[in-house]
Structures are given as C-alpha cells and as structure tokens.
Amino acid sequence: MPGTARYRSGQRWPVVLPLLVALLGGGCRSEATLSARDQRIQVLTTTGILRDLAANVGGDRVTVTSLVPDGADAHSYEPSLRDIRDVVYADVAFSNYLLLEEQAVIKALDANLRDGVPNVSLAEGAVKYAAEIIPLVEDVSLDTIWLGMRVRGTGAALGANRSSEMLLSATTVDGPGRMVAYVTESFGNPSFAVDSGDGFDASNGYRDDTATLPPDAHTHMSWAFTKPGVYRLSLRARLAVDPQTAPVPMGEQVFTFAVGVDPHSVPGMSETLDSGHADLTVDIDQRRLYLLADPEGGGEATQKVYDPAHTAIGVPNKALLEIPGDRRFRFLGRPGTQVYQLPQAVLGKHVHGEIDPHLWQDVRNAIAYTQLIRDTLIGVDPEGAATYRANASAYIRQLEKLDTYVRDTIAQIPPSRRHLVTTHDAFGYLGQAYGVRISGFVTPNPAAEPSLADRRRLTETIRNLRIPAVFLEPDLAARSTTLTEVAHEEDLRICPIYGDAFDRDVTTYVEMMRFNAESLRTCLTTEK
C-alpha cells in the first residue's frame, strides 16, 4: 500500500522501560497481531469495543488489535511484555480514557509508542463530535462511611499528564492495634496500600505502604482495624511527573480514626465523619492534604473540605465483621475473629474520575467515536481517505439503525418496569439515553459478608419497585453472590447484560447493544 512504509522505517524504536519488565506475568494473550512486516496501518486499541469500532472504519487498510483481551476487566488488566510489542509496532493508538483503563495500560501506551504516533483518548476527543458526557454517579448505601483516596487537580502546570502518578505514602500509624488499607482486586485478591503490622521502611521510600493514583482520580479501598481505639495515620504525598525526574513534594498530614469509640470524645476533634463518601485527598494546586467528603450523598455539588487536624473519621461498632475463611484474607487474622472494617463497596481496582467513562452505552456516543476514528485514520493515511469516509458512513448508518432498535426495543418495556439492578455502575448512559432507571448496583466484596442492613435495603428496593429481574455481566456472575442469593429468595430472573467487554458469544459492538436491549425487554416484561 503506498504511503504506509514511512511509518516503518527511519524511526528509533523505543526501549521498553525497566518499569515494564515487572509486567511479564500480567494478563494472557494470543499471538501479537501487529507487525513491522505488515504494510497495512497498524492500529492498537485498549479494549475490544474500541477494536471493533476501529476495524469497521479501517476495513482492509488496517490491522487492529486490543491490549485488553475479550473477557478481561479493563479497569484492572495488567499488560504483558507481549502487549508492549504491539504498542511498539502501532501506527495509531486509541484509548477510551476518562480513567476507564488500568493505569498500567495507559503507561504502556504512552511510554512505548514511537515518536509522532497519534495517541487518541476517544472519550475526551469525541466531545468535539457531539458526544455527551455525564457525571459518574456512585449510589452505594453503606452502614458506615465509604472511604477512599483521591488526587484533586491535573498537575498540568507542573508538567503532569495522564501517565504521571501521585505517590501517597503512609509513614507511621499510631494506634492500639494493626491498621490495614487494601484494595480487593477483580478476582478477590488483596492489594495493600497501608499495613502497619510490618512497620514502615523509610530507606526504600515507604515502598510497601504507598498507594499510586493518576492525577484527577480517586480509588475505593477497605480499611481494617484489629482493636478499638484512636488511630493516627501519617500520610505524605509526592507527584511523580515522569520516571526521569524526582517526585515533587505535595505535603504531609495526619488523619485520625475513632474505631469503636465515640469520635466526639477524641481531644481536639470538632467535627466527625461517619457516613457518606469521603476521600483522603491530596490537592495538587494547593500542595496539601485534606478530607474531601460528600456526607449527604449529593455528589460533587455537596462535597466539602474537612481539616484533618480537627476531624475524626468514625468507625462504629457496627463495622465489626468476622474474618472470612478464605485464605486470601488470613492477613486480617484468624477466620471467625472480628475486625473493624470500612468496606471498599466497589469490587476491583476501581480508579476513576468524576465523569462516567462508559460513553458507548449510548449509541450516539459510539457514532462520535466512529467519526473521530475516521478523521484520525485519514490523518495517518491520507491516501485511504476515501475508503475511511465510505466505511465510516456505512457503519454510522448501521449505528443509527442500532440506536433506533435499542430505543424501540426498550420502549416496549412498561415504564413502571424499566428498572436496572446490576453489579457494575457502567450503565448510566444506557439509562439516560433510553429511559431506563438505574435503581441500584450491588458489587460484592469477598473480604466481608454483606450486612443484614445491606441485604434488607436491596430486598426492599426490589419489592417496592416490583422488579422482576436483576442483571449480571457474564464475567461477574460467578462472584455476585449477594445479588444472586436475593434474586433466588425473591424468585427473580437473573439475566445477562454486557458492560465493558465482549466474550465468545457477543463479539461486536452492534451485537452487544442489541443483546442488552433484548435482554432488558425479555426479562423486564415477562414473569419468571
């Protein structure tokens, strides 16, 4: 093909960063499909959904592969060295971003693409093509405060970008027992951010007690305490702009936890936080740490800054939970004994920003993605412009028919039954575009059994709304014990729905959206 060889010769191939050597064991893939010997345009996407969109636009002029395999979780997938090979050969890369993908995937792209290769964030770029974005609404009812960590601000003035990292390091914990902050990953394995049980090692930069986050993001985690009393966590923050420069200090702060005791009894604490959603927050612009909380559950509009020097985080006695028998959680203690735990609430490595990144659940947004992919490919391969325009036009017509089909299919569901209860907060765009109310998502935490109150709220929601079915993504069905148990108790249908990934049964975006619409119609309009 004329005009493509220039992307193969005369350029320096980047060296895979030492950091990426650690990724050798992550993920599993088939043989890499991108190659320097293939004269077609080599297109790399992060997910299978984006791969399908790009293939429809590129047609025979492109070879397309995705970093995240079908069936894997884009939120937590760790790329392998074989994945990096695809990055090195790519002529153009498409990610969703808005913090959908695991940070290691984004760093793999940004660090290893050749100079001058377009690296397009579709969710952000598609706004120029009339894509609509909505806030990420997290509506999880908990008996205790929902506590995570957050980075506020982009750090652009300091040269930070989407591959930069904030290092949040615990330097000391003062308290009557052991304190552990950890993330339950997608398959139930714990990943530690803080563990006071083995001390804190300043000689290696507190490496074993450091959480990393990209700019303008936050993450959920569990917090466990082995004994009641007052705990004080010292946390310092540093911004690693890139691997070549020393991290920039962002400040230090002490955060106080009142575990099993009255928070108002802690000397010097004039305010308490014991409900809603809160984060231990580092503010890049102000270079300081504080508590950012939404105690009323109203989202960004009701967020408030709390001074950690005068605010106690309440961990009540109702947070006492028995340690499960699963060997993966022996670090908490002997099975059957009790610890105080603030739950993670959302299963998996769930790092995200304020905007819902699942834009493709509204077909009109997928059309905007298609237009951006078309124009990007024309820029890379101008001689293929007529082909890309023709392919995109044909595919957009197909998507317009799909949008109508999804809308008409869901419209057949009586309005009183258009309620979606599922295990992943990935369907906000589907709900807004097609008139489905997101009535709740229940994500299991294998480190702790749901409280009786959690199950009661879920059961009451289902009964009050007369919900006939709940929906599970195929890759989460085996682990969604709470929702499946309640569904069986209430004699409800358990139906499939696809969010982030394809599988062997659903292999294209059009199939996925048609399947979701039909599954909703079938399961919400008929009795079991």
C-alpha positions in Angstrom: 0.0 0.0 0.0 1.6 3.3 -1.0 2.2 5.8 1.8 2.5 3.4 4.7 6.2 2.4 4.6 7.2 5.7 6.0 5.7 4.6 9.3 8.0 1.6 9.3 11.5 3.0 8.5 13.9 5.7 9.7 12.5 5.9 13.2 14.1 5.0 16.5 12.2 2.1 18.2 11.7 3.0 21.9 13.3 0.9 24.6 10.8 -0.8 26.9 11.2 0.9 30.2 12.6 -1.1 33.1 9.3 -0.5 34.9 7.5 -2.6 32.3 9.7 -5.7 32.9 7.6 -6.3 36.0 4.6 -6.7 33.8 5.9 -10.0 32.3 3.4 -12.1 34.3 0.4 -9.9 33.7 -2.5 -11.0 31.6 -2.8 -13.6 28.9 -3.0 -13.0 25.1 -2.8 -14.9 21.9 0.0 -14.2 19.4 0.5 -10.5 18.8 -1.1 -9.3 15.5 0.8 -6.1 14.8 4.0 -6.3 12.8 6.6 -4.2 11.1 6.3 -6.5 8.1 2.6 -5.8 7.5 2.2 -2.9 5.1 -1.3 -2.1 6.4 -1.8 0.6 9.0 -1.2 -1.0 12.4 -4.0 0.1 14.8 -3.9 -0.5 18.6 -6.9 0.0 20.9 -7.1 -0.6 24.6 -10.4 -2.6 24.6 -12.3 -4.9 22.3 -15.2 -2.5 21.9 -12.8 0.2 20.5 -11.1 -2.5 18.4 -14.4 -3.3 16.7 -15.2 0.4 16.0 -11.8 0.9 14.5 -12.0 -2.2 12.4 -15.3 -1.1 10.9 -13.8 2.2 9.9 -10.4 0.9 8.8 -11.5 -2.1 6.8 -8.9 -3.8 4.7 -6.4 -0.9 5.0 -5.7 -1.6 8.7 -4.8 -4.4 11.1 -6.4 -3.9 14.5 -5.7 -5.5 17.9 -6.6 -4.6 21.5 -4.4 -4.6 24.6 -7.1 -5.8 26.9 -8.3 -9.3 25.8 -12.0 -10.0 25.4 -13.5 -11.2 28.7 -10.9 -9.3 30.8 -11.6 -6.3 33.0 -10.3 -3.0 31.5 -10.3 -1.5 35.0 -7.6 -3.9 36.3 -5.9 -5.6 33.3 -2.1 -5.5 33.6 -0.3 -5.6 30.2 2.4 -8.1 29.4 5.7 -7.7 27.5 3.9 -9.3 24.5 1.4 -6.5 24.7 4.2 -3.9 24.7 5.4 -5.4 21.4 2.1 -4.4 19.9 2.5 -0.9 21.3 5.9 -0.6 19.6 4.6 -1.6 16.2 1.5 0.6 16.3 0.9 3.5 13.8 -2.0 4.8 15.8 -3.4 4.1 19.3 -7.0 4.6 20.6 -7.8 4.5 24.3 -11.1 5.4 25.9 -9.5 7.0 28.9 -11.5 9.2 31.4 -9.7 6.7 33.7 -11.6 3.7 32.4 -8.4 1.7 31.8 -6.0 0.4 34.4 -3.2 3.0 34.7 -0.6 0.4 33.7 -2.3 0.1 30.3 -2.1 3.8 29.7 1.5 4.0 30.8 2.3 1.1 28.4 0.9 3.1 25.6 2.4 6.5 26.5 5.9 5.2 27.2 6.3 2.9 24.2 4.6 4.4 21.3 7.0 5.7 18.7 7.5 9.5 18.4 4.8 11.1 16.3 2.3 8.2 16.5 -1.2 9.6 17.2 -2.3 8.6 20.7 -6.1 9.4 20.9 -8.3 9.5 24.0 -11.7 8.8 22.4 -14.0 9.7 25.3 -12.4 13.1 25.6 -11.9 13.8 21.9 -15.4 12.6 20.9 -17.0 15.6 22.8 -16.0 17.7 19.8 -18.2 15.4 17.7 -21.2 16.0 19.9 -20.7 13.1 22.3 -22.5 13.7 25.6 -20.8 13.0 28.9 -22.5 12.6 32.3 -21.1 12.5 35.9 -20.3 9.2 37.4 -22.9 8.6 40.0 -21.9 6.4 42.8 -25.0 5.4 44.8 -24.0 2.7 47.2 -25.8 2.6 50.6 -23.5 1.6 53.4 -23.9 1.3 57.1 -20.5 3.1 57.6 -18.5 5.8 55.8 -17.2 4.9 52.3 -13.6 6.0 52.5 -11.0 6.1 49.7 -8.1 8.1 48.4 -8.2 11.0 45.9 -6.0 13.2 43.8 -7.6 16.6 43.1 -6.3 18.5 40.1 -4.4 17.6 36.9 -1.0 18.9 37.7 -0.7 20.3 34.2 1.1 23.4 35.5 3.9 21.1 36.8 4.1 19.1 33.5 2.0 16.2 34.7 0.0 14.1 32.2 -2.2 11.0 32.2 0.9 8.8 32.8 2.0 10.7 35.8 1.4 9.3 39.3 0.7 10.6 42.8 2.5 8.6 45.5 0.5 8.5 48.7 2.8 7.0 51.4 2.0 6.0 54.9 4.9 6.9 57.1 3.6 6.0 60.6 0.4 4.6 62.2 -0.1 5.3 65.9 -2.9 3.2 67.5 -3.8 0.3 69.8 -3.8 -2.4 67.0 -3.0 -3.1 63.4 -4.3 -1.0 60.6 -4.6 -2.2 57.0 -5.8 -0.4 54.0 -6.2 -2.6 50.9 -8.0 -3.0 47.6 -9.8 -6.1 46.7 -9.0 -6.7 43.1 -11.4 -8.1 40.5 -10.7 -11.7 41.3 -10.8 -11.3 45.1 -7.0 -10.9 45.7 -6.0 -8.2 48.2 -3.5 -5.5 47.2 -2.1 -3.5 50.1 -1.8 0.3 50.3 -1.0 0.5 54.1 -0.1 -2.2 56.6 1.1 -1.1 60.0 1.8 -4.7 61.0 5.2 -5.0 59.4 6.4 -1.4 60.1 7.3 1.4 57.8 10.6 1.5 55.9 11.9 5.0 55.2 15.0 3.6 53.5 13.1 2.5 50.4 10.7 5.4 50.3 7.9 3.6 52.2 7.5 1.5 49.0 5.4 -1.2 50.7 3.0 1.3 52.2 2.4 3.5 49.1 -0.7 3.9 47.0 -0.4 5.3 43.5 -3.0 7.2 41.6 -3.1 9.2 38.3 -3.9 12.9 38.5 -7.6 13.9 39.0 -8.7 10.4 40.1 -9.8 8.5 43.2 -10.0 4.9 44.3 -12.0 2.9 46.8 -10.5 0.7 49.4 -11.2 -1.3 52.6 -9.8 -0.1 55.9 -9.4 -2.7 58.7 -8.5 -2.2 62.4 -7.8 -5.1 64.8 -8.6 -3.3 68.1 -10.8 -0.4 69.2 -9.3 2.9 70.0 -7.9 6.0 68.3 -5.6 5.6 65.3 -3.5 8.3 63.7 -2.2 7.8 60.2 0.6 10.0 58.9 0.4 10.3 55.1 2.7 12.2 52.7 2.2 12.8 49.0 4.6 13.2 46.1 3.9 13.8 42.4 6.0 11.7 40.0 5.6 13.7 36.8 7.7 11.2 34.8 10.3 8.4 35.5 13.2 10.7 34.8 12.6 13.4 37.4 12.5 13.4 41.2 9.0 13.4 42.7 7.6 16.8 43.7 6.6 17.0 47.4 2.9 17.7 47.8 2.6 17.9 51.6 2.1 15.7 54.7 -0.9 15.2 57.0 -2.2 13.2 59.9 -5.6 11.6 59.7 -7.5 10.4 62.8 -9.7 7.4 63.1 -12.0 6.8 66.1 -12.5 3.0 66.0 -15.3 1.6 68.2 -15.2 4.7 70.3 -17.2 8.0 70.3 -15.5 10.3 67.7 -16.6 13.3 69.8 -14.5 12.0 72.7 -11.2 12.4 70.8 -9.4 15.5 72.1 -9.2 18.4 69.6 -11.7 17.0 67.1 -14.5 19.5 66.5 -16.0 17.6 63.5 -16.7 14.0 62.7 -17.2 12.0 59.5 -19.1 8.7 59.9 -21.3 8.4 56.8 -21.4 9.2 53.1 -18.5 9.1 50.7 -15.1 10.6 51.7 -11.5 10.6 50.5 -8.1 11.2 51.9 -7.3 13.9 49.3 -4.1 15.5 48.0 -4.7 18.7 46.2 -2.1 19.3 43.5 -2.8 23.0 43.1 -2.7 23.8 46.8 0.0 21.2 47.6 -1.8 20.0 50.7 -3.7 17.0 52.0 -7.2 17.2 53.5 -10.5 15.2 53.7 -12.9 15.8 50.9 -16.3 14.4 51.8 -19.9 14.1 50.5 -21.7 13.2 53.7 -25.2 14.0 52.2 -24.8 11.8 49.1 -25.5 14.6 46.7 -22.4 14.2 44.6 -19.9 16.9 43.6 -22.4 19.6 44.5 -22.4 18.8 48.2 -18.7 17.9 48.6 -17.0 19.7 51.4 -13.4 20.1 52.6 -12.7 19.0 56.2 -9.5 19.8 58.1 -7.9 16.6 59.2 -6.4 18.3 62.2 -9.9 18.8 63.7 -11.9 15.9 62.1 -12.2 12.4 63.3 -13.2 9.6 60.9 -15.8 7.4 62.7 -15.5 3.6 62.5 -18.5 2.5 64.6 -19.0 -0.8 66.4 -21.5 -1.9 63.7 -18.4 -2.0 61.5 -17.3 -5.2 63.3 -17.1 -8.1 60.9 -16.0 -11.7 61.1 -12.8 -12.5 59.1 -13.9 -14.9 56.3 -12.5 -18.4 55.9 -10.9 -17.5 52.5 -7.1 -18.0 52.8 -6.5 -14.8 50.9 -7.7 -12.8 53.9 -5.6 -14.5 56.6 -3.6 -11.3 56.8 -6.5 -9.9 58.8 -6.2 -12.6 61.4 -7.8 -15.9 62.3 -11.0 -16.8 60.5 -14.1 -16.2 62.6 -12.4 -13.5 64.7 -13.7 -9.9 64.4 -12.1 -6.8 63.0 -13.5 -3.3 62.4 -13.8 -2.7 58.7 -14.9 0.1 56.5 -15.8 -1.7 53.2 -14.5 -1.0 49.8 -18.1 -1.1 48.4 -17.0 -1.5 44.8 -15.2 -4.7 43.9 -12.0 -4.5 41.9 -9.3 -1.9 41.2 -11.8 0.9 40.7 -9.8 4.1 39.9 -11.9 6.7 38.2 -12.6 10.4 37.9 -15.8 12.5 38.1 -17.1 11.6 34.6 -18.7 8.3 33.7 -16.3 6.8 31.1 -18.8 4.2 29.7 -19.9 6.5 26.8 -20.6 3.7 24.3 -23.7 2.5 26.2 -25.4 5.4 24.3 -25.1 4.5 20.6 -25.0 8.2 19.7 -21.7 8.5 21.5 -20.4 5.5 19.6 -21.2 7.4 16.4 -19.0 10.3 17.7 -16.2 7.8 18.5 -16.5 6.5 14.9 -16.2 10.0 13.4 -13.1 10.7 15.5 -11.5 7.4 14.5 -12.3 8.2 10.8 -10.6 11.6 10.9 -7.6 10.2 12.9 -7.0 7.4 10.3 -7.3 9.9 7.5 -4.5 12.0 9.2 -2.3 8.9 9.4 -3.0 7.5 5.9 -4.3 10.3 3.7 -4.3 8.1 0.6 -7.0 6.0 2.3 -9.3 9.0 3.0 -12.0 7.9 0.5 -12.1 4.4 2.0 -12.2 5.6 5.6 -15.0 8.0 4.8 -17.0 5.4 2.9 -16.5 2.8 5.7 -17.4 5.3 8.4 -20.6 6.4 6.6 -21.8 2.9 6.1 -21.0 2.0 9.7 -22.7 5.2 11.0 -25.8 4.2 9.1 -25.7 0.8 10.8 -25.3 2.5 14.2 -28.2 4.9 13.5 -30.4 1.9 12.9 -29.0 0.3 16.0 -29.8 3.4 18.1 -33.4 3.2 16.8 -33.6 -0.5 17.5 -32.4 -0.1 21.1 -34.7 2.8 21.7 -37.8 1.0 20.2 -37.0 -2.3 22.0 -36.6 -0.7 25.4 -39.8 1.3 24.8 -41.7 -1.9 24.8 -41.0 -2.3 28.5 -43.7 -0.7 30.6 -42.3 2.4 32.2 -43.0 1.1 35.7 -40.7 -1.9 35.0 -37.8 0.0 33.5 -35.5 -0.5 36.5 -32.0 -1.9 36.2 -30.4 -3.5 39.2 -26.9 -4.9 38.4 -23.4 -5.4 39.7 -21.5 -2.6 38.0 -22.0 1.2 37.7 -21.5 1.1 34.0 -25.0 1.8 32.6 -25.6 5.4 33.3 -25.5 6.3 29.6 -27.8 3.5 28.7 -30.3 4.7 31.4 -30.2 8.3 30.3 -30.4 7.7 26.5 -33.1 5.0 26.5 -35.2 5.8 29.6 -34.0 3.1 32.0 -33.8 3.9 35.6 -30.6 2.7 37.4 -32.2 1.6 40.6 -29.1 0.1 42.2 -25.9 -1.7 41.7 -24.6 -4.2 44.2 -21.0 -5.2 43.9 -19.8 -7.9 46.2 -16.8 -7.6 48.5 -15.4 -11.1 49.1 -13.5 -9.9 52.2 -16.7 -9.5 54.1 -20.2 -10.7 54.1 -22.8 -8.1 53.4 -24.6 -6.8 56.5 -28.2 -7.7 57.2 -29.0 -4.0 56.5 -27.4 -4.2 53.0 -29.5 -7.2 52.1 -32.6 -5.7 53.6 -32.2 -2.5 51.6 -31.7 -4.5 48.4 -34.7 -6.7 49.1 -36.9 -3.7 50.0 -35.9 -1.9 46.7 -36.8 -5.0 44.7 -40.1 -5.5 46.4 -41.1 -1.8 46.5 -40.4 -1.3 42.8 -41.7 -4.8 41.9 -38.6 -5.5 40.0 -38.9 -8.8 38.1 -35.2 -9.4 37.2 -31.7 -8.4 38.0 -28.8 -8.3 35.5 -25.3 -9.6 35.7 -22.3 -9.2 33.4 -21.2 -12.7 32.4 -17.7 -12.3 33.8 -19.1 -11.2 37.2 -21.9 -13.7 37.6 -19.9 -16.3 39.5 -18.8 -13.8 42.1 -22.1 -11.9 42.6 -23.3 -13.9 45.5 -25.3 -11.2 47.3 -27.4 -10.3 44.3 -27.9 -13.9 43.1 -29.0 -15.0 46.6 -31.5 -12.2 47.0 -32.8 -12.9 43.4 -33.3 -16.6 44.3 -35.0 -15.7 47.6 -37.4 -13.3 45.8 -37.9 -15.7 42.8 -36.5 -13.2 40.3 -34.9 -13.8 36.9 -31.1 -13.4 36.7 -30.4 -12.1 33.2 -27.2 -11.2 31.3 -26.0 -7.7 30.3 -22.7 -6.6 28.8 -20.8 -3.5 30.0 -17.1 -3.2 29.2 -16.1 -6.4 27.3 -17.1 -9.0 24.7 -16.9 -12.7 25.2 -17.2 -15.8 22.9 -21.0 -15.2 22.5 -21.0 -11.5 21.9 -18.1 -10.3 19.7 -19.2 -7.0 18.2 -20.5 -3.7 19.5 -23.7 -4.0 17.5 -24.3 -7.5 18.8 -23.7 -6.2 22.4 -26.1 -3.3 22.3 -28.8 -5.4 20.5 -28.3 -8.2 23.1 -28.6 -5.7 26.0 -31.8 -4.2 24.7 -33.4 -7.6 24.0 -32.3 -9.0 27.4 -33.9 -6.0 29.2 -37.1 -6.3 27.2 -37.4 -10.0 27.7 -36.6 -10.1 31.4 -38.5 -7.0 32.5 -41.7 -7.6 30.6 -42.3 -11.3 31.3 -42.9 -13.2 34.5 -40.5 -15.9 35.6 
